[in-house]
């Protein structure tokens, strides 16, 4: 390890930092839960493909401040590159070693003089970048020279072509002048014939004027007949509409009476609305022995999000909530237990107010077994089965519903929103639900 007071005067090179964070993210997924640093417990549950990308800053900060975590990552590096780590501890750099790998190993294992090794790697990387940039500039100059030579040849060919075109154009102009003379002669002859045609046209106009009176009289008569036919057609349409309106009104009265009678009979006999719902058939990990408690209805405010309110007003709506996607956006500082409790309690209020079917899906990857969840009346709480994530569970819930049923999925995950939209459900951003829950 390094002596006291050793440290870097500048941040790690970006390539080295990315390599160190990637290695730490891999090690983080293999550590026992009890040994994972507290700031990284949430990141450790991420998908391995997202862990290094989404938790880059927290992982880098933990490596800088947590000696024990850094040594754990260094042990993994030593198992992969034992010869390099041994050489660095002896103060030598293996020949032909990659600067990024040397700097990462020096930063994690902290041999004597490790800051110098990092700075040497930084210089090598900058030199390589400068050399690459120089080669690129040389290639650009060569390419521009080739383009210039090509353009010169093309310009010469274009000049020769234009000269040939000019020669041909002069010959064409001479031919056009000769044709113009011939056209002028023919034009004079045409003017004479046009004068004769004008005299004949005057005679035809006089004959047409004498016949126009009879035509106007016949046209007025036809217009009057057309107006009478249009009035008769409109009267017939009006009579048909009035007759259809009366029949529609009678049918609506009968339907309203039947609906009121069925609602009263169901209330009198105490019949349930439904015994099971399609979402009850989806395989999932259900909470063990939750205690059901009543949740008071929430007061409505005048500034409710219009989209979510309109969806909740749809009869028999199934509202599916991506649990951790909502809680980690609204109150990430709480523990997972408190996040779940706060969300399902709020959803209980919505279920009481709107009578919508509410299902809240959580990712069960971090669970070692069933957990205690107090689900309010009207709220179904499900955890994804082993080997699945909450996104898969949500898609199963949407797929289980019959075509034509109104289904809304609350999630800000773009992949989830696009997939449920293709299956006929309406995606809703998590922010609208958080605003709806915060109106109390």
N, C-alpha and C positions, 0 to 999 in steps of 0.2 A: 504494500500500500504506500501511498505517497507520504512524505514527511509533512509536518505541520506547516501551515502557511502556503503550501503549494496550491495553485489554482490557475484557471485560464483568465487571461486579460481580456479576451474577446469571446463571444459565444462560439459554440461548436460550428464548424462548417455545416451547411445545410445537408449535404449528402451524408456526412457522418451522423448528424442528428437523426435523420430519417432511418438510417441503418440501426442505430442504437434503439430507437423507439420500436421499430419492427421486431427486433430481437426480444426486447422487454415484453412486448405484447404477446409473443409466442410463449414466453416463460410464464406470463401471468395466467394464461389459460390452463397451465399444468400445476399451478400451486394449490395446496389444500386451502379451503376457504378460511380456516383459522389464521393462516400465515399471510393472507393477502392484506396489504396496507389499507387502512380505512378509506382514504380518498379514492382508491382504485377498485373498491368492491363493486360499485355499479358498473364500471367499465369491464370488469372481468366477466360479467354476464352477457356482454355483447357477443354478437356473432363474430367468429374469428376473422372474417373478412372485413368487418367494420371496426374492430377493436383499435388497430393502430391508426386508422384514419380519423375516427371520432374522438379518441382519447389521447391524441398526440401530445397536447400541451400538459395535461395532468400527469401523464407517464414521464415526460421529460423532467417536470418539476420534482416528481417523487425520486427519480434517479439522482438528481442533484442534491437532494436534502436527506434522503433515507439511505444511510450506509448499508444497512442490512439487506434492503431490497436490491441495491446495486450489486452487492456481493453475490446474491442469489442469481442475478442475471449473468454475472461474471463467471460463475461456476458452469453455467450452461455453455458459455462461449469457450471456456477452457476444455470442456468435453469435446466440442466440435473442432477446435484448433489448438491442441495441446502443445505442438511444437512451436507455434508462433508465440503463445503466452509464455512459454519457458524462455524463448529467446529475448522477449521484451523484459522479463525479469532480470536477465543477465546483462541487459543494457545494449543488446544488439538487435538490429532489424533484419528479418529474413530477407534474402535477396529475391527480387522480382515479386515481392509482396504488394498487394494492392494498397494504396495509401488510405482508402476509406476503411478497409478492414483493420489496418494497423492502428489508425486513430481511434476506431471504435474499441478495439481491444485495450489500448492504453487508457482510454477514458474509464472503462469499466473495471479493469484490474488495478489501475493506479500504481504501476511500478515506479521506482525512483526516476525522477525526471520526466514523468509522463506528460506534463504540459509542453515540453520541448518536442516530444514525439508528435503530439497533436498539431503543434505549429508547423513542424516539418511536413506532415501530411497536408496541412492547409496550403503550404507553399507549393508542394507537388501538384495538388489539384488546380491551384491558380495557374501554375506554369502549363499544365496540360490544357487548361481552358484557353490560355493565351495562344498556345501553339495551334490548337484547333481553330481559333478565330483567325490566326494568320494564314493557315492553309485555306480557310474559306475565302479570305480576301484574295489570295493568289488565284484561286479557282475562279473567283468572280472576274478578276482582271482578264484572265485568259478567255473566259466566256464572252466578255464584252468585246475583246479584240476580234474573236471569231465572228461575233454578230456584226461588227463594223465592216469587216471584209465582205461578209455576205451581203450587207446592205449596199456596199459600193458596187459589187457585181450586179445586184438587182437594179441599182440606179442607172448603170450603163445600159443594161438591157431595156429598161423602161424608156431611156432617151432614144435609143435606136427605134423602139416600137413607135414612139410619138412622132419621130421624123417620117416613118413610113405612113402613119395615119395622116400627117399633114399633107404629104404628097397625094395620097388618095383623096383627101378632102378637097384639094384644089381642083383635081380632075372632076370631082362630083359637082363642085360649084359651077364649073364651066358647063357641064351638062344640064344643071338646073336652070341656068340662064337661058339656054336654048329652049328648054321646055316651057319656061315662063313666057317667052315670046309666043309660042304656039297657043298657050292657054289664053293669053290676052286676045288673040284673034278669035278663038272659039267663044270667048266671053262676049265680044261684040255681037256675034251671031246669036248668042243666047239672049241678050238684051232685046234684040228685035223680036225674037219669038215670044219673050215675056210680055212685050207690049200687046201683041196679038192675043195672048192668053188673058190679059187683064180685061180687054174689051169683051171677051167671051164671058168672063166672070161677072162683069157688070150686068150682063143680060140674065145670068143665072140668079143673081141676087134679087133682081126685080121679080123673077118668077117665084122665088122662095118667099118673098115678102107677101105676095098675093095669097100664098097657101098657109102662112103662119097664123092667120086669124082662126081658121078652122081647127088647126092643131091646138091652139091655146084653149079654145072652148072645150075640146075633148079632154084635155089635161085637167081642167078645173072640175069637170064631171067625175073623172076617175079619183081625184083627190078627195072629193066629198064622200064617195063610196068607201074609200079607205078609212077616213075618219069615223064613219058610222061603224065599220067593222071593228076598229080598235076600241071604240066605246063599248060595243057589245062584248068583246073579249074581256075587257076590264071588269065589266059587271059580272060576267060569269066567274072570273077568278075571285072576286070579292065574296060572292055567294059561297064558293067552295071553301074559302078560308074561314068564314063565319061558321059553317057547318062543322069543319074539323075542330075549331076552337071549342065548341060546345061539347063534342064527344071527348076531347082531351080533358076538359074540366070534370066531366063525369068520372072518367077513369082515375084521375088524381084523387077525387073525393073517396072513391072506393078503396084505393091503395092506402090512403091515410087512415081510413077506418080500420082496415085489416092490420096495419102496422101497430096502431094504438091497442087494438084488441089483443094481438100476440104479445106485446110488451106487458100489458096488464096480467095476462094469463101466466107468463113466465114469473112475474113478481109474486103473484098469488101462490103459485105452486112451489116457489123457491127453487126453480130449475137453474143449474149453472149455465153460463154462456158457452163453455167448451170444457170437455174433460181433459184433453191433451192438446198440445200445440206442436207444429212441425219441429220447432227448435228443441223440444224435449227428446227427440229421437237421435240427436247428434251425440256421438261418443265423446266424452270429455271427463276430466277429473272434477267431481263435484266436491264442495266443501263438506267437512265432517261435522254433523250435529250442530248446524247454526241455529241460534235462537232468533225467532222472528219477533220483531217489535214494530209497533205502529209508528209511522213518521207523519208529523203534522203537515198539512198542506201549506205551501208557500204563498205569500201575497204576490199578486201580479203587479208589475210596474208598467209604466207607459212606454218605456224605451226598450222593450224586449227585442231581440234580434228577429227581424221579420221572417227570414227564411226558416229558422228552426220552429218558430211559432206556427207558421203555415203547415209545416210537415206534421207537427204534433196534433194539429186540428183534424188531420185525415182519420176517418174511422178505421179501427183495427190496425193501426200502424204498428209495425215491429221495429223498435229502436234498438240497434246493436251498437255497443260502445267498446272501442279499443281501449281497455282500462289503463294500462301503463302509458300509452301514448297521450292520454288526456292528463293523467296525474303528474307526469314528469314535465308537462308543459305548464300546468297550473300551480303546483306546489311541490317542486322537486326537492326542497330542503327537508321534507318530512320523511320518516321511515316508510318502507313499503307497506307495513301493516296500517299505519295512519293514513297513507295515501288511499289504500283500498277502502278503509272505513269511511273516510270523508266523501269519496266518490259515490259509493253505493248508498250512503245516507241521502245525498243530494238527488240521486236517481229515484230513490223512494218517493221523494216529494213530487217529482215530475210524474211518476206513475200514478200517484193519488190524484193529481190535478187533471191529467189528460186521459187516464184510463188506457194508455198505450201499453203494449207488451214491451217490456224492457229487459234486455239481456246484456250483461257486462262480461266481457271476455278478457281474462288475464293470462299472461305468459306463465306457464307452470314449470319452466326450465329450472328455476332456482329452488323448487320445492323438493324436500326429501320425502314428503308424505302429505296427506290431507291436512288442511289448516282450518282453524276456527274463523268463520266469517259470519257476521251478523247481517244477513240480507233482509232489508225491509220488505214488506208485503208488496207484491207486484214486480219485484226485481229478481231476475234469475242470474246467479253468479256462477261462471264456469271457468275452469283452468284448462289450458291445453294439455293434451295427453303426452306421455314421454315420447321423445323423438319429434314432436311437433312444436310450433310456435303459435302465438295468439293470432297471427295473420292467417295461418291455415285454418284455425278454428272458426274465425270470422267468415272465411269463404265457405266453409261447410254449412254454417248457419244460414247464409244467404241462399246457397244452393238447395237447402232443404225446403224453402218456402215455395208454395205453388205459384205458377205464373199469374201475374196480375195483382198479387198482393203488394201493398205499399210497404217497402222496407227502406229504412234510412240507416246508414253506417257512419258513426262519428269517429273519424281518424284523420290525422294530418299526414299520415304516411302516403306518399304519392303512389307507390305500387299498390297498396291496399285500395286506395280510392279508384284507381283506373280499373283494377280487376273487378270490384263490385259493381262499378258502373256498367261494365260489359255484361254482367249477369242480371242487370235490370234494377239494381238498388241505387239509391240516391246518396252519394257521399256528402258528408257535412264536416267542415273544419272543426278541430277540437276547440278553437277559440270561441266559437258560437255557444257551445255547450257550457264552457267555463263562465261566459258572461251570463248565460241563463241561470246557472247555479249560484252566481254571485249577486242576484237581484234581491236577496232576502232583506 
